[in-house]
Amino acid sequence: MTLSGFLSQLMEVVIAIALAPLLTGWVNQWRAWLQNRSAPRLWQPYWMLHKLFNKESVVAEHASPLFRSAPYVMFGCMVLACAIVPTLSTDLPLAPAADAIALVGLFALARVFISLAAMDIGTAFGTMGARREMLIGFLAEPALLMVLFSASLISKSTSLTTIVETLAHRELAIYPELAFAGVAFTMVSLAENARVPVDNPATHLELTMIHEALILEYSGRHLALIEWAASLKLFAYSCIGLALFFPWGVAETEAPLAMLLALPLLVLKLAIGGFLLAALETLSAKMRIFRVPEFLATAFLLAVIGLLVHLLLRR
């Protein structure tokens, strides 16, 4: 492990932890503006985390250690996922040990823990949310894998750093399969991050909520870690999308000083992506839970079409 690689890996983790709540606040602010409502402050997620960390955690009497450890496991998985994705540089020590398949596995591990913790208390809302969360994960993970495989066929590797180096630092080429994969990835990202039209993070209606039903029994620092992990998950998916479809500006392994230019470019791309997400949520309506399998099945088919297009054009 070189010094530049260690610094780039550390910088990526620190920036992810610091900027993830800011991205959430940016999306919420633009969503309120586009809906002609009074917008919350950009720093509101930080104030919320500060308030929750200073509150006492109330835990149910019959809660098992799983209920207490799930927020820490979920937060750790999201931090590790952000460390795998090349956002500033491709010189990442974790890159050889973790690829796209491991990344999907981290998301699945976090989902399993939070779903088991929701059922641990035995409440009706927690069990309902866990069932819905596992249904969405069961349908979204294959679609996400197909999207990643579409990009991996181009670079002949499932390593995200290799994919970024192939797409960003070689001759300019048009990849039609990425157009299908991009639409599929957008649909999966909306479902995985509990955004409209799959879920509405601003509601607590028992007939529609998914993510909120999982965390109704949490409070204090446990709830703060879960909310922070949700922001990290949105940040990770945003960076995955940038790495696959807009990888330009990521520093190469031999150019650590280019990270100084990569950071403002990353912030700019995330700001544009956050605005587009808010606009998409404003233009969309919340679908019924029974329509979600059709929504994610469409994403899976689009990703498979991207694979077939690659095989037909590159054969």
TORVO-453490 format. One record per atom (N, C-alpha, C, O, CB): z, y, x. Coordinates in steps of 0.001 Angstrom, whole numbers, plus 500000, padded with zeros to 6 digits. Atoms other than C-alpha are relative to their C-alpha. Glycine has a CB too. Example, Ala and Ser with C-alpha at 12.3 -4.5 7.8 and 13.67 -1.06 7.14 Angstrom:
2
500000498810500890;507800495500512300;500000501200500900;500665501181501936;501246500027499008;499940498810499180;507140498940513670;500730501090499230;500899502198499739;498585500462500414;
***
This chain:
315
500000498808500846;500000500000500000;500000501248500886;500916501446501684;501230500002499041;500089498776499230;498898503298501515;500858501092499368;501259500996498208;498545500456500110;499197498889500504;500833506546501173;499273500730498881;499884501124497887;500339500973501131;500768499313501050;498017508145499170;499976499184498716;500032499744497621;498564500271500472;499984500841501189;497925505158496826;501332500058499283;501383500114498055;499681498575500367;498674499894500616;501676505308496272;500173501340499297;500717501390498194;501096499817501055;499871498681500602;501528509047495585;499155500130498736;499597500714497747;499605501070501001;500859499928501189;498612508704493166;500575499178498857;500507499594497700;498585499515500330;499379500821501037;500378505890491299;501229500695499416;501418500709498200;500388498626500565;498812499290500467;503621507864491106;499622501223499178;500259501514498166;500873500414501183;500425498803500714;501789510998489997;499471499655498622;499718500383497660;498941500746500795;500520500412501309;500013509136487204;501138499673499033;501082500046497861;499072498781500151;498875500356500866;503296507765485849;500749501246499560;501079501393498383;500955499033500717;499253498779500333;505062511136486024;499226500859499017;499803501391498068;500311500806501268;500809499174500905;502187512962484351;499936499376498615;499987500093497616;498579500186500560;500030500661501310;501984510353481576;501299500227499246;501283500562498061;499745498497500161;498714499812500663;505709510586480849;500196501452499561;500773501714498505;501138499575500928;499795498581500301;505628514394480921;499030500523498950;499420501326498102;499865500820501262;501019499422500876;502387515056479033;499846499273498671;499242499817497747;498687500010500705;500189500755501246;502573512364476338;500572500730498785;499868500831497780;500649498629500121;499521499240501167;504863514373473985;499187501270499750;499026501693498605;501463500368500188;500813498792500171;502724517456474640;498704499684499268;498250500477498444;499692500639501360;501210500403500710;499619515590473489;500285499793498519;499491500195497669;499419498721500610;499619500176501405;501413514585470293;500199501339499306;499751501534498177;501277499167499895;499809498675500578;502478518170469703;498696500741499807;498538501468498826;500914500812500866;501314499355500113;498914519385470319;499236499469498791;498631500245498051;499177499780501282;500691500591501146;497482516952467760;500650500457498692;499947500822497750;500013498455500095;499310499570501219;500145517824465166;499738501469499688;499613501850498524;501500499762500132;500248498573500208;499552521542465690;498605500231499437;498434500981498476;500173500775501313;501372499815500486;495802521322465231;499811499393498615;499054499921497801;499003499380500978;500106500611501324;496183519011462259;500544500945498930;499959501064497853;500756498656499962;499436499040500951;498397521583460526;499082501206499824;498884501676498704;501386500461500465;500911498859500101;496012524426461340;498763499666499182;498335500461498345;499588500467501385;501209500385500725;492992522536460035;500263499756498519;499354499874497697;499400498759500620;499624500200501402;494864521754456814;500599501259499370;501145501216498268;500992498854499889;499544498703500508;495806525440456400;501505499979499702;501958500517498692;499213500383498730;498548500036500125;499527524748456881;500629500714501190;499971500955502201;500512498543499903;499255499407498885;502141526378459058;500217498937501069;500803497887500802;501364500588499519;499976501010498945;501912524580462378;501338499984500726;501936501041500928;498874500246500994;498783500065499174;504950523320464329;499715500508501399;498558500647501796;500549498559500062;500166499537498629;505545524563467834;499393498898500871;499571497708500608;501349500459500578;500611500967499093;503616522914470641;501055499164500702;500806498004501033;499128500711501028;498926500697499280;506911521950472293;500930499253499052;501977498769499482;500806500991500831;499104500638500974;508384520459469099;500372498566500370;501536498202500204;499355500008498637;499590501368499618;508248516820470344;501070499975501081;501929499093501074;498798499216500479;498970499964498962;510314517786473397;501359500366499399;502376499776499763;499617501005501106;498751499630500646;512942519483471239;500560498833499183;501771498616499138;499792501226499105;499555501148500783;513049516424468996;500611498924500905;501647498349500572;498827499418499195;499457500978499065;513566514100471972;501350500459500555;502276499660500692;499013499755501146;498728499472499500;516289516363473341;501103499846498956;502228499478499294;499851501478500396;499013500133501073;518069516353469973;500431498552499816;501618498269499656;499436500543498691;499669501404500217;517856512576469596;500800499417501159;501706498614500939;498732499192499793;499260500525498851;519076511860473127;501452500473500008;502315499827500602;499318500415501295;498639499480500052;522151513963472433;500762499546498761;501902499959498553;499971501501500049;499327500553501168;522979512122469212;500489498584500284;499961497887501151;499063500007498785;499462501354499842;525002508955468923;499120498993499272;498645499266498170;501448499922499475;500785501061500624;523122505741468171;500876499195499047;501927498687499437;499376499077501070;499298500786501011;524269504041464980;499277498663499866;498095498628499523;500064500756498621;500600501329499996;523639500292465113;500660499174498897;501870499259498688;500158499307501398;499480500845501069;524028497833462248;501008498995500555;500947498610501722;498850499266499286;498902500869499569;527042495555462390;499500498656500502;500040498112501465;500978499786498861;500488501336499647;525031492338462602;498758500052500890;498037499060500993;499691499211498738;501172499890499126;522360493620465000;500202499168501264;501283499168501852;499731501479500370;499939500823498799;521593491270467868;499617500835501220;499157501966501063;499072498771499868;500443499271498794;520944492307471498;498505500319499991;498075501272500640;500329499190501242;501426499717500097;517234492126470668;499750501371499380;498861502101499817;499301498919499181;500174498716500664;517592495130468368;500280501150500958;499603502177500910;500913500096498780;499647498938499067;519219497178471130;499039500081501177;498808501165501713;501404499796500506;500878500013498819;516820496119473892;498546500321499672;497792500687500574;500070498650500672;501402499783500365;513543496534471935;499494501392500364;498381501495500879;499820499775498524;500517498675499607;513278500344472453;499745500122501499;498772500752501914;500973501080499574;500182499919498549;513712499947476219;498781499183500439;498024499610501311;501267499503500730;501163500824499666;511145497132476384;498711500710499579;497733500726500327;500099498612499317;501183499295500483;508679499128474290;499665501190500894;498502501404501234;500211500467498558;500236498847499131;509120502242476434;499484499545501366;498559500151501907;501293500828500163;500453500500498713;508734500233479647;498576499491499961;497811499717500899;500905498913500471;501376500493500126;505564498542478403;498998501144499938;497925501064500537;499862499125498756;500923498874500113;503983501877477508;499868500754501325;498780501210501677;500466500953498901;500078499352498689;504885503408480878;499139499181500952;498330499742501690;501408500197500592;500798500862499142;503390500415482680;498531500030499590;497650499979500448;500532498569499957;501384499903500454;500263500624480505;499357501285500496;498202501276500924;499930499932498473;500536498736499485;499821504280481463;499784499933501508;498887500594502031;500945501161499656;500168500131498556;500254503286485128;498772499195500364;498217499376501448;501219499364500608;501165500831499716;497419500757484888;498706500787499836;497756500586500593;499987498776499088;501236499282500318;494846503154483426;499741501068501060;500624501889501311;500077500641498585;500302498967499000;493105505277486119;499672501333499329;498575501518498803;498825499557500892;500198498687500613;493525508836484859;499680501085501018;498903501998500738;501227500391499221;500222498994498961;493587510825488102;499256499444501208;498449500147501816;501320500578500446;500595500599498811;492510508428490846;499832498509499790;500551497894499003;500860500277501246;500200501444500033;491182504916491320;500784499289501093;500738498063501197;498529499676500134;499180500577498936;493508504395494296;501375499679499438;502335500420499652;500110500966501218;498772500398500672;496196502552492331;500457498649500533;499703497679500453;499797499943498469;499502501285499497;498357499823493906;500116498928498923;500030497739499229;501342500196500644;499874500982501073;498794498169490495;498652499454499535;498613498483498779;500725500615498830;501317500406500489;495034497815489973;499658498538500297;499139497866499405;498950500886500602;500363501408499760;494590494409491715;500802499015499168;500322497917498887;500181499668501453;499133500932500719;497469492859489764;499888500119498496;500382499251497776;501420500212500405;500057499774501450;496670494248486315;498611500479499634;498091501429500220;501074501031499540;501330499619500448;493354494436484520;500045500297498507;501115500500497934;498966498885500313;500080499660501418;492137495096480987;500717498984499124;501308499344498106;498552500108499573;499328501032500799;493477491773479707;501515500174500067;502205500026499058;499603498588500489;498565499735499873;496940492525481084;500403501231499204;501506501289498661;500384500179501469;499713498793500769;496740495949479447;500179499683498521;501114500168497885;498884501025500185;499870500419501396;496155494403476030;501273499178499811;501929499276498773;498764499185499558;498773500781500080;499001491999476752;501249500866499945;502216500516499269;500086499070501171;498858499087500055;501381494903477347;500157500599498606;501270500698498090;499842501117501037;499939499482501367;500485496418473980;500522498926499039;501307499223498138;498608500493499548;499557501087500875;501015493020472338;501484499714500196;502194499454499225;499180498731500264;498579500250499731;504401492529474052;500875501047499322;501897500712498724;500268499990501515;499235498936500656;505646495900472809;500003499812498486;501023500033497833;499421501380500359;500091500206501457;504429495102469285;500909498859499554;501587498971498533;498543499706499584;499175501150500371;506181491731469213;501480500375500019;502223500000499111;499737498817500951;498588499640499901;509503493193470343;500425500928498874;501483500724498279;500284500654501340;499595499062501038;509530496077467873;499926499343498626;500695499701497734;499121501257500038;500082500700501284;508466493769465028;501187499058499819;501756498987498730;498682499214499899;498825500871500086;511207491234465814;501272500812499782;502163500399499040;500130499153501270;498822499148500186;513733494055466064;500074500527498576;501165500654498021;499979501170500990;500003499514501378;512649495378462655;500474498921499032;501128499228498035;498602500477499609;499558501092500865;513242491950461106;501422499543500319;502035498826499529;499050498828500124;498679500465499569;516508491439463005;501106500456499052;502060499717498813;500296500496501409;498966499468500887;518528493626460635;499960499322498641;500994499162497992;499838501508499834;500121500687501283;517177491863457561;499722500912498826;499854500478497681;501233499242499730;500316499100501105;516200494928455517;498593499728499489;497755499179500204;500137501471500438;501309500232500607;513236494813453156;498932500856500663;497825500378500914;500046500290498500;500985499116499394;511501497817454712;499615499536501403;498439499557501769;500536501421500051;500298500461498654;511817496474458244;499123498767500019;498190498676500817;501266499721500733;500820501215500070;510410493085457326;498592500306499524;497626499744500041;500645498974499075;501317499613500485;507555494667455379;499193500679501097;498015500373501286;500128500923498791;500699499321498921;506688496960458289;499601499052501113;498529499199501700;500856501101500556;500323500972498954;506826494057460749;498792499155499606;497927498887500439;501207499095500283;501160500782500453;504393492013458652;498721500816500111;497693500324500576;500198499528498547;501203499154499935;501987494916458400;499602500285501447;498417500294501781;500234501325499252;500291499722498594;502297495711462110;499341498798500676;498391498967501440;501285500381500743;500594501188499399;501533492125463118;498612499724499442;497748499220500159;500896498794499778;501341500152500567;498575492023460716;499014500913500706;497912500490501056;500010500297498496;500889499060499323;497088495124462308;499764499567501445;498636499625501934;500585501423499955;500167500449498631;497746493808465808;499121498770500117;498322498659501048;501331499720500603;500818501217500003;496193490432464978;498518500325499878;497680499609500426;500424499078498859;501398499623500196;492982492212463943;499500500992501050;498315500996501384;499820500591498622;500423498951499080;492957495093466437;499837499495501432;498950499961502147;500994501133499973;500061500457498615;493565493195469681;498679499322500353;498142499606501423;501133499054500268;501322500551499652;490361491079469540;498918501072500083;498042501004500946;499590498953498979;500994498919499944;488340494219468787;500147500799501291;499147501156501914;500144500936498779;499784499265498751;489943496037471737;499519499187501203;498935499742502133;501490500355500164;500486500847498908;489218493077474016;498478500009500073;497912500057501165;500504498567499826;501463499962500006;485568493080472938;499478501325500549;498463501353501245;499467499776498583;500388498697499452;485350496805473723;500128499997501521;499231500459502226;500865501126499393;499791500054498554;486796496230477186;499022499055500675;498579499320501793;501422499572500311;500977500927499433;484499493263477768;498608500622500058;497836500326500971;499961498710499183;501298499323499962;481480495426476896;499879500855501251;498826500886501887;499803500867498747;500015499198498777;482418497775479722;500087499130501248;499508499469502280;501148500998499988;499848500861498828;483369494933482058;498694499296500365;498472498972501531;501091498967499752;501298500604499691;479908493389481751;499135500920500854;498312500457501643;499265499650498714;500770499047499201;478466496561483240;500469499989501451;499653500017502372;500121501417499415;499452499955498647;480795496554486244;500253498626500599;500604498515501773;501275500775500000;499748501377499557;481123492750486485;501464499793500387;501768498985501265;499096499651501186;498586500119499708;484907493154486507;500795500501498809;500366501415498104;500372500778501278;499110499534501061;487763493513484032;501023501014500509;501882501453499745;500717498821499370;499112498990499449;489597495911486358;499539501377499545;498365501720499682;500043499915501544;500366498676500487;489689499396484879;499574500924501133;498703501772500938;501159500614499242;500413499160498877;489448501014488318;498561499702500411;497803500615500737;500941499796501192;501390500359499680;486244499077489034;499039500523498944;497938500969499268;499853498480500129;500845499479501074;484851500068485639;499779501502500174;498659501989500021;500632499707498624;500124498551499803;485570503747486328;499112500307501195;498258501190501116;501383500640500194;500835499761498828;484035503578489803;498538499685499723;497648500365500234;500493499173501173;501383500366500320;480934501866488396;499334501052499125;498187501428499365;499959498643499302;500599499072500951;480377504314485567;499964501438500505;499078502203500125;500751499945498704;499883498593499610;481406507534487311;499423500310501372;498946501422501597;501432500407499972;500346499692498619;480517507198490984;498730499293500470;498504499140501670;501143499629500900;501302500558499649;477132505511490867;498910500835499353;499181501871498746;499889498519499561;501102499230500565;473702506652489790;500137500087498482;500620499166497824;498647499371500382;499901499751501435;473495508130486306;499097499026499243;497916498887499562;499621501465499669;500756500963500800;472395505530483755;500476500072498557;501604500481498281;500156498555500560;499680500019501422;472317505181479978;500354498571499614;499585497646499877;498810500541499137;499540501311500435;474284502258478539;500117500014498484;501120500494497956;501360499626500666;499947499966501474;473454501790474830;501169499211499428;501664499534498348;498709499459499424;498905500811500522;476165499158474449;501298500802499888;502157500487499064;500217498783500889;498793499190500062;478810501802475103;500072500846498731;501157501259498324;500079500892501211;499977499239501255;477762503669471956;500685499190498901;501527499715498173;498562500386499566;499326500867500977;478760500710469760;501470499806500373;502348499831499510;499291498630499910;498617500195499561;481869500126471872;500841501249499759;502030501139499458;500038499623501483;499254498764500223;482866503790471533;500453500159498565;501587500562498306;499164501182500391;499614499927501414;482816503704467742;501082498979499693;502043499282498985;498779499770499088;498999501038500226;484746500429467743;501340500394500609;502387500172500001;499529498667500581;498751499597499361;487309501807470181;500698501101499208;501925501102499108;499736500472501429;499399498940500813;487856504892468019;500711499417498788;501817499839498451;498932501004499550;499386500621501171;488554502728464985;501264499234500389;502272499304499686;499001499060499308;498823500743499554;490946500491466928;501120500951500398;502287500690500107;499644499083501176;498995499044499575;492725503500468415;500715500634498815;501926500850498865;499368501071500855;499369499445501199;493337504986464973;500984499011499389;502063499398498940;498938500387498968;499118501011500585;494829501712463761;501215499740500877;502328499613500367;499238498702499776;498901500334499100;496947501037466840;501025501125500124;502196500869500405;499455499660501365;499094498865499861;498448504528466897;500495500530498666;501037501634498599;499321501101500752;499485499649501323;499277504629463170;499499501354499547;500279502188499086;501515499989500002;500597498749500416;496874507457462430;499181499794498739;498826498669498389;499135500581501113;500867500042501168;494893508314459321;498605499557500469;498137500043501499;499949501403499273;499771500458501374;493048506510457697;500833498716499850;501080498277498727;498691499787499350;499252501250500107;495066503366458560;501447500265499602;501981499586498725;499949499229501324;498603499659500292;498536504932458493;500158501506500117;499347502181500752;500989499258500966;499711498573499946;500023508378458051;501370500189500631;502378499851500011;499943500646498580;498696499874499332;502761509232460587;500908501045499369;502077501138499742;499796500338501446;499196498930500605;503972512130458415;500586499613498650;501154500464497965;499163501242499840;499504500421501315;504930510068455354;501056498921500132;501096498200501129;498852499497499129;499000501058500067;507844507820454410;499900499255498675;500892498696498206;501410500577500184;500178500736501243;506390506325451236;500000498511500286;499275498045501165;498698500417499293;499833501418499696;507359502673451094;498733499184499785;498576498117500380;501103499432499163;501219500753500276;503964501593449757;498936500198501069;497977499428501124;499445500395498657;501051499698499029;501992503099452643;500456499924501449;499630499682502329;499456501357499734;499578499871498604;504153503350455766;499956498657500719;500225497603500143;501411500587500075;500042501177499134;503719500910458630;500927500226501199;501927499528501365;498538499707500473;499189499731498815;505108502389461843;501395500493499621;502386500081500223;499307501029500893;498702499452500375;507877504307460097;500932498935499434;502149499029499596;499819501111498990;499153501065500546;509097501167458325;500662499179501099;501718498587500879;499180499087499101;499437500778498903;509713499529461697;501234500654500604;502094499965501154;498961499795501070;498984499283499235;512059502212462971;501013500709499106;501736501587499578;499340501004500916;499077499331500913;514062503229459885;501457499787500388;502292500646500106;499776499511498589;498619500315499659;517228501584461252;500416500542501363;501566500371501770;500201498513499970;499673499485498672;517057503288464649;500438501452499912;500047502185499003;498799499862500946;499519498622499938;518795506517465588;500388500302501443;500434499408502288;501211500228499029;499532499596498690;519927508489468605;499017499707501112;497810499891500952;501283499335500294;500851500227498832;518617507507472025;498994498881499761;497903498900500330;500854499672501215;500947501071500307;517018504336470639;498773500545499283;497645500182499617;500671498921499147;501123499392500710;514880506357468229;499211500921500922;497988501011500814;500497500777498775;500698499127499049;514089508837471010;499064499196500894;497931499612501137;501009500775500860;500857500837499155;512759506047473240;498796499478499225;497698499396499775;500799498827500572;501115500502500806;510630504671470394;498976501098499750;497772500864499853;500510499439498664;500924498894500227;509163508085469586;499267500374501285;498075500682501257;500749501216499446;500632499718498710;508497508715473268;498980498921500339;497907499219500862;501061500102501115;500940501090499763;506870505290473546;498763500124499118;497661499795499557;500679498659499757;501159499785500871;504637506103470547;499092501082500574;497869500957500515;500454500386498579;500809498963499353;503504509280472320;499303499443501245;498145499769501507;500879501215500379;500621500625498822;502881507270475497;498860499072499608;497866498968500327;501044499221500802;501073500878500453;500806504795473523;498761500804499624;497641500408499945;500466499157498809;501128499126500308;498638507607472155;499378500540501274;498154500628501375;500442501154499097;500503499523498713;498333508985475685;499223498908500714;498160499172501277;501152500487500880;500675501110499328;497401505548477055;498650499709499358;497660499512500063;500875498746499970;501277500261500660;494723504967474420;499015501131500254;497821500881500422;500204499808498495;500881498877499693;493333508452475012;499422499863501407;498234500105501620;500758501330499861;500466500160498619;493127507769478753;499083498793500152;498165498815500972;501188499865500944;500928501144499978;491519504367478148;498623500439499510;497605500091500109;500540498830499122;501270499494500497;488843506073476073;499299500883501012;498082500791501178;500212500763498722;500606499150498976;488293508670478796;499502499169501178;498448499463501741;501003501052500484;500403500835498870;488141505968481484;498737499199499693;497916498973500581;501131499055500383;501156500827500356;485564503913479584;498762500822499688;497652500431500049;500334499132498816;501154499272500523;483348506597478083;499798501376500618;498696501921500539;500136500146498529;500117498701499327;484060509852479989;500759499946501324;501731500680501508;500546501155499096;499209500213498780;485175508720483464;499775501049501086;500395500969502146;499691498651500562;500329499043498961;483761511697485356;501194500906500295;501888501361499387;498785500834499593;498896499162499569;486279513687487360;501162499233500588;502061499841501168;500478500803498866;498938500814499404;488515510782488413;499756499895501501;498643499591501930;500059498581499346;500132499997498549;489167510930492158;499725498604500518;500216497617499970;501255500564500653;500289501282499373;487807508174494372;501156499600500923;502054500390501216;498668500066500787;498947500511499124;489954506013496612;500044500758501313;501127500988501851;499796498517500265;500052499336498702;488804507827499750;500198501509499904;500121502199500921;498685499709500666;499877498552500168;489377511310498299;501266500351499236;501193500727498066;498775500562499273;498754499709500727;493060511837497452;500136501460499618;500779501772498616;501189499595500830;499893498583500337;492705515634497518;499255500355498729;499529501385498113;499483500838501134;500732499738501243;490283515402494604;500888499880498772;500480500286497683;498830499048499874;499074500091501130;493300514643492392;500422501386499518;500762501565498349;501236499180500388;499652498639500402;494046518379492422;499007500543498984;499380501322498106;500056500916501218;501008499607500973;490776518908490546;500012499083498786;499658499497497682;498623500000500639;500002500956501113;491197515786488429;501058500329498962;500856500050497780;500220498592500520;498924499707500945;494457516995486850;499603501027498937;499768500745497750;501209500496500749;500417499072501073;493123520137485085;498853499456499161;498758499755497971;499589501337500597;501083500590500771;490017518202484088;500534498988498996;500025498889497880;498987499337500928;499366500941500928;492214515494482549;500642500740498833;500506500325497682;501053499149500729;499365499218501066;494189518110480610;498947500545499046;499153500547497833;500834501157500592;501068499479500851;490940519637479342;499427498913499102;499208499143497913;498892500609500852;500554501093500803;489571516284478194;500980499536498936;500580499229497813;499616498827500892;499000500384500992;492833515382476485;500117501049498895;500329500702497733;501359499791500672;499931498945501010;492883518755474722;498829499887499026;499008500026497816;500007501390500669;501164500177500878;489358518215473393;500164498756499137;499868498783497942;498702499903500830;499788501217500770;490208514657472362;501063500164498929;500921499627497831;500379498875500917;498972499756501010;493372515805470587;499483500812498834;499833500546497684;501175500703500617;500610499219501086;491405518395468623;499095499129499131;499129499227497905;499196501179500574;500892500877500766;488802515798467621;500795499010499156;500400498698498033;499053499243500943;499155500903500777;491557513410466531;500577500706498782;500588500145497686;501128499443500869;499457499242501124;493154516095464372;498919500289498961;499176500221497759;500622501310500492;501098499739500936;489772516966462860;499617498737499236;499341498792498037;498778500550500749;500332501255500657;489040513302462138;501038499632498956;500690499148497879;499872498886501022;498948500282500974;492402512875460425;499929500941498803;500242500545497681;501367500106500659;500110499037501096;491813516015458367;498854499634499060;498958499819497847;499797501416500552;501169500339500807;488419514799457175;500102498628499351;499270498278498514;498764500060500846;499870501362500515;489660511281456386;501113499938498960;501987500803498904;500280499004501149;498972500264501003;491745509925453534;500674498671500320;500049497752500849;499394499984498564;499247501232499760;494440507283453768;499454498866499145;499382498980497921;501495500212499709;500547501142500721;492960503907452846;501135499068499557;502244499125500088;498978499238500881;499035500985500449;494768501155450999;500216498956501084;499312498667501868;499536499338498696;499663500969498968;496519498582453154;499096498779499930;498861498127500947;501455499580499873;500874501170500145;494230495872451754;498606500246500565;497829499308500741;499892499607498536;501296499689499408;491219497701453197;500039500007501521;498992500069502165;499516501337499502;499876499961498542;492564497684456751;499319498811500671;498661499013501692;501464500039500395;500744501096499365;491256494151457542;498502500231500043;497858499888501034;500275498715499281;501425499694499983;487762495260456555;499685501060501055;498669500979501745;499537500473498616;500184498918499023;488138498389458703;499981499453501423;499100499798502211;501114501052499856;499911500546498648;489174496446461807;498964498908500239;498523498718501373;501394499452500253;501079500973499840;486665493665461164;498691500704500337;497889500191501117;499839499155498724;501176499210499664;483965496334461249;500034500434501463;499011500410502147;499901501223499087;499864499638498591;485321497529464600;499685498808500910;499014498959501931;501418500519500280;500279501199499197;485214493963465937;498501499693500027;497957499359501079;500776498788499445;501443500274500054;481611493492464773;499206501006500823;498227500639501474;499509500017498552;500686498997499188;480545496771466385;500161499705501486;499223499872502265;500531501400499682;499790500351498599;482111495684469662;499167498778500396;498629498726501502;501487499732500261;500835501179499717;480338492317469454;498527500391500093;497799499874500940;500194498921498908;501378499514499925;477050494102468759;499750500671501347;498674500527501928;499704500984498846;500134499405498677;477671496109471928;499810498947501076;498994499126501980;501213500845500318;500186501094499048;478040492861473871;498594499411499910;497957499153500931;501039498907499758;501329500578500170;474827491483472388;498910500933500497;497915500488501069;499761499661498546;500972499027499496;472954494683473169;499934499953501521;498852500025502103;500359501422499527;499992500100498537;474038494416476786;499269498741500469;498480498788501413;501447499998500528;500645501242499588;472931490795477004;498487500055499777;497726499484500559;500600498818499239;501426499918500273;469556491608475456;499267500940500957;498130500674501344;499781500450498582;500652499006499173;468821494636477618;500136499720501486;499284500137502270;500552501347499695;499751500225498580;470258493435480927;499629498593500447;499846498243501607;501448500261500312;500308501388499652;469036489841480848;498859499948501017;498454498864501436;499630499191498734;
***
